[in-house]
């Protein structure tokens, strides 16, 4: 965990380690992108729900004011 990675290798296996490292980075990026998309969807749903509640409150207040008038 963290923002650093230490890779221990030998001159004969460095190419294999670099390939492995590239696959790990790509896999991590895919998981992070999926997580970010999920968070965005959840935030948008929460915002829509808050807006719906606000609109209902305004509608109820206007209905009461019109009923009294």
C-alpha positions in Angstrom: 0.0 0.0 0.0 1.2 3.5 -0.7 2.6 5.4 -3.5 6.0 3.6 -3.8 7.0 0.2 -5.1 10.4 -1.4 -4.7 11.2 -4.0 -7.3 14.2 -6.3 -6.6 15.5 -8.1 -9.7 18.6 -9.3 -11.5 19.9 -8.1 -14.9 18.7 -11.4 -16.5 15.1 -11.1 -15.3 14.5 -7.4 -15.4 12.5 -7.6 -18.6 10.1 -10.1 -17.1 9.8 -8.0 -14.0 9.0 -4.9 -16.0 6.3 -6.7 -17.9 4.8 -7.9 -14.6 5.0 -4.4 -13.3 3.2 -3.0 -16.3 0.4 -5.5 -16.0 0.0 -4.7 -12.3 -0.2 -1.0 -13.1 -2.8 -1.6 -15.8 -4.8 -3.8 -13.5 -4.7 -1.3 -10.7 -5.7 1.5 -13.0 -8.8 -0.5 -14.2 -9.8 -1.1 -10.6 -9.4 2.5 -9.6 -11.4 3.6 -12.7 -14.2 1.2 -11.8 -14.2 2.5 -8.2 -14.3 6.1 -9.4 -17.2 5.4 -11.7 -19.1 3.7 -8.9 -18.5 6.6 -6.6 -19.7 9.0 -9.3 -22.9 7.0 -9.8 -23.6 6.9 -6.1 -23.0 10.7 -5.7 -25.3 11.5 -8.6 -28.0 9.3 -7.1 -27.6 11.1 -3.8 -27.8 14.4 -5.5 -31.0 13.4 -7.4 -32.6 12.2 -4.2 -31.7 15.4 -2.4 -33.2 17.4 -5.3 -36.4 15.3 -5.3 -36.8 15.9 -1.5 -36.2 19.6 -2.0 -38.8 19.8 -4.8 -41.3 17.9 -2.7 -40.8 20.3 0.2 -41.4 23.3 -2.1 -44.4 21.6 -3.6 -45.9 20.9 -0.2 -45.3 24.5 1.0 -46.9 25.9 -2.1 -49.9 23.6 -1.8 -50.4 24.7 1.8 -50.1 28.4 0.9 -52.6 28.0 -2.0 -55.0 26.1 0.2 -54.9 28.9 2.8 -55.3 31.6 0.2 
